[in-house]
Structure formats: C-alpha cells, structure tokens
Amino acid sequence: MRKTDQPSAARPARTPAALDDVDHILLDELSRDGRITNHALAAAAGIAPSTCLGRVRSLVERGVIRGFHADIDPVALGRSLQAMIAVRVQAGARPHLAEFGEQLAALDEVMNVYFIAGADDYLVHVATADTEGLRRFVLQHLSARPEVASTETILIFEHVRPRTRTSR
C-alpha cells in the first residue's frame, strides 16, 4: 500500500503531536526495529506490556505512527535503476494536482511521490529494470501527458539511510 501527500485545500492542517519521554523511547525503538515484540518494547521503555500496547495503539490512532511496512530492496525485484524525476505541470493543470499525484502513485514503477515547493511541482522516486524501462516510463507516463510541462530525471547511484530517530 502506498501513501502520498495529496495537495488539497480540504486536507486538515497537521500539528505536532504532544509526545512525552516514553513516547519518544517507543518511537526510537520502533524506528530501529518495527518488528520488535511488545514485551521487548515495554522493557526498553520501562513500562508494563499492557501499557506499552495501549501507548502504541494511541500513537497509531493519533497518526504519529503512520503504518508498519517492509522496506523491500527494488534490486531484489529486478528494478536496479532508481531515479528521482522532477515534474512541472502546466499552469492550467494546477487545480488537478491532487488527482495527478494519485495517478502517479498508482504506477508500478513509482516508489514515492512528493508534492514540493519551488520551480517543480512533484518529485517522483521510481525504480525500473534498466535505462530502457526508465525511458519508457518517462515517455509513456509523463511526457505524453498534456498536463506535464517538463521533467528532469536524476539517477540515484546510492541511497545512504540515516539512523532513524525522533527529536525530543
């Protein structure tokens, strides 16, 4: 399942959640290992397992934890070429940005879609088997669309992941 940020006036504004020290410990531990057992998580936070379960449920319900997922290496799926594609849409298409973003997110090659500020409107993270697959993606799904004014493709050589952490 893929989630994208949808540019929309109807979407409610998000505000920072009120988090205490125990919440931060839970989030730090879960960001390191999303499969940690409830007992181990409770021990790390110094709370009872039943309390821990309730706290994690509350973090999910409040939208602090957006989901749990497997981080799958695209190379293992035969998609060894990754790129970021900056997309600028025509001025007349701006009222339909949310729909455009959703359509992009539904494509198999797309890993993430970011609605951004600046000269471009979207940054699209894609993974394809090779340069021909990337070329085909850009031509069929971007350049062929009348609402797309321009694209710029940036190849990704390596993705270095920072250690996930929450700020206190």
VOMARDO-653503 format. One record per residue (C-alpha): x, y, z. Coordinates in steps of 0.5 Angstrom, whole numbers, plus 2048, in hexadecimal, padded with zeros to 3 digits. Example, Ala and Ser with C-alpha at 12.3 -4.5 7.8 and 13.67 -1.06 7.14 Angstrom:
8197F7810;81B7FE80E;
END
This chain:
800800800;8038077FE;80180D801;8038147FE;80281B801;7FC81E7FD;7FC8257FC;7F58277FE;7F282D801;7ED828804;7F2825808;7F282780F;7F982A812;7FD826816;80082881C;806825820;80381F825;80482082C;80A81B82E;80D819835;813816836;81080F836;80D81082F;81481282C;81780C82F;81280882C;81280B825;81A80B825;81A803827;814802821;81880681C;81E80281D;81A7FB81D;8137FB81B;8127F481D;8147F5824;8107F1829;80B7F482D;80F7F2833;8167F4831;8137FB82F;8107FB836;8167F9839;81A7FF835;815804838;81580183F;80D80083F;8087FB83F;8077F7839;8007F8839;80180083A;8067FF834;8017FC830;7FC802831;801807830;803804829;7FC804827;7FB80B82A;80180D825;7FE80A81F;7F780D821;7F9814821;7FD81381B;80481381E;80680C81B;80380C814;804805813;8087FF813;80B7FC80D;8117F880A;8177FC807;8187F8800;81E7F97FC;81C7FA7F5;8227F77F2;81F7F07F5;8197F17F1;81D7F27EB;81D7FA7EB;8247FC7EC;8248037E9;8218087ED;8208107EB;81C8167EE;81881A7E9;8168217EA;8108227E6;80D8297E5;8068297E3;80282E7DE;7FF8347E2;7F88327DF;7F982B7E3;7FA82E7EA;7F382D7EC;7F48267EB;7FB8257EF;7F88207F4;7F581C7EE;7FB81C7EA;7FF81A7F0;7FB8147F2;7FB8117EB;8038127EB;80380E7F2;7FF8087EF;8048077EA;8088007EB;80F8047EA;80D8097EF;8108087F6;80E80F7F9;80B8167F6;80D81C7FA;8098237F8;80E8287F9;80F8307F9;8148337F4;8148337ED;81282C7EC;80B8297EF;80D8227F0;81381E7F2;8128167F0;8168117F2;81680B7ED;8198047EC;81A8017E6;81E7FB7E3;8227FF7DF;8238057DB;81E8037D5;8198027DB;81A8097DD;81A80C7D7;8138087D5;81180B7DC;8128127DB;8108127D3;80980E7D5;8078117DC;80A8187DC;80C81B7D5;8068187D2;80181B7D7;7FF8227D4;7FF8257DC;8068247DC;80A82A7DA;8118277DC;8158217DF;81C8217E2;81F81A7E3;8248197E8;8288127E9;82980F7F0;82F80C7F1;82F80A7F8;82A80B7FE;82D80C805;82880C80A;829810810;82780C817;82080E818;81F81281F;81A816822;81B81D825;81A81F82C;
END
